[in-house]
Each structure stands twice: as C-alpha cells, then as structure tokens.
C-alpha cells in the first residue's frame, strides 16, 4: 500500500503549506503597506507642486 505514506505526508505537509502561504501573503501585504506609508510624503509633495503649476 504505497498510498498510505503519501496520504500521511499530505496530512502533515498541508498545514505547513497553508502557514507558508499565509506568512508569505502577510509579509507581502506588510511590505506594500510600509512602502505606501514611506512614499506618501513624496506623493503629497509632488501633488502639491503640480497643483500650483497647473
């Protein structure tokens, strides 16, 4: 019965893969949030300058 070890591996690895995917997406969201927060003053300054010109 070679399927039994494969099923056991799937049962063990499935939660691990969910954690890895969840952690990766959480890190990606955090990176986007930090990037937007860091660039917000630059965007505000550029918009203020273009509002004065145009």
Order of alpha helices (4+ residues) and beta strands (2+ residues): alpha
